[in-house]
């Protein structure tokens, strides 16, 4: 039931968003992902890995707590709804991404920020010509996100959901995806971003300026989900 509902929304994704959001990413075991986990003081073995994270997927998010950083499983869809079979993505709110000009109004931006680790992500122009984008130097990406905590009334379990923040488009990606870019946190911002003590978001607003943290390897692929290369990869300089 959940799969049918989520796939129905995915099929209409471009109709509703104009292809303006990051809706697919990859997290695989690499030296970069292991180094990111180590930098965040979490175990890489606790992460959920996959090559096709899409709306409604169960993903890993890293959150802050008084005891330190924690890896939590979360549904990639911020707003959930209670059903007889448990909490499911809310069909009326496509919420895998949160726009930079909306996030400041959400209490989660003050109290429930998270990092979504990734090793690559897919972008396309108006749903066409998808490209797999990955750091050319092999590092992992720390996407900035927000999360919610729910209690499932069917199971009594605590359930988490998350959304990746998206920023205005950036010049290096203008020929691949002009409308937006996911928030990519710099390493020096990790601690402050995850700190539950930082509730004055003015300290974080500089992170809402779009930036690539390194050069990207861009590979044209056949489809967002299958990611089969159809042409040679090329480098997108971060400073272009």
PyMOL commands that set and color helices and strands:
alter all, ss='L'
color gray80, all
select helices_A, chain A and resi 2-11+13-17+31-39+44-46+100-103+107-111+171-173+187-194+201-203+205-208
alter helices_A, ss='H'
color red, helices_A
select strands_A, chain A and resi 24-27+50-54+58-65+68-76+80-83+86-89+97-99+113-118+120-125+128-135+141-151+158-168+180-182+216-220+234-236
alter strands_A, ss='S'
color yellow, strands_A
deselect
rebuild
show_as cartoon
